[in-house]
Amino acid sequence: MRFQVPQFIEVEDKIFGPLTLKQFIYLLGGAGLSFIIYTFVGNLFVSAIFILPVIGFALALAFYKINNKPFIGVVEAAFNYYLGSKLYIWKKIDKPIQTKNVVGQPSSSSEFYVPKLSDSKLKDLTWSLDIKQSANPAQNQAGKQTF
């Protein structure tokens, strides 16, 4: 048994001459809103100031595409972006440590208090070396200390 498989399902049907249903509704809405503006204002030249942006927006909704996406999708994405919540991520930037020598205080780095962590002297020694090495501001990029 053979079945017909629909093809070209992404292409909308042209219902109103060369226009699809969505295009027709956008243009009809723009024309209707323009008529309402004209009836309230009364003067054609004054109402043209308000009618031209409405007609331009209706034409853009009906025909304009950005990156092969309809203009209504771009307007919806912009609306959701401006009204939606945003997530701000802070990235820490490491700055070099600058030390200042205060008068009356020695400038040696051997005054750090190293708490005792365990009963093993080898572990304490490696931990204290790690602390003193990371706290030494005179350390250069290669990991060697300069004297």
Number of C-alpha atoms within 10 A of each C-alpha: 2 4 5 5 5 6 7 6 7 6 8 11 11 13 12 10 8 9 16 15 14 14 20 18 15 19 21 13 15 22 16 13 16 19 13 14 18 18 12 9 13 11 11 12 11 11 18 16 10 14 21 13 13 18 20 13 16 22 16 17 22 21 13 15 14 10 8 7 10 15 19 15 13 15 12 10 11 12 11 11 11 9 8 9 8 8 6 6 6 6 6 6 6 6 6 7 9 7 10 6 9 8 7 6 7 10 12 9 11 10 9 11 9 14 9 13 10 9 8 9 11 10 13 16 13 11 16 17 13 11 14 17 16 12 13 16 15 15 14 10 7 6 9 10 12 9 5
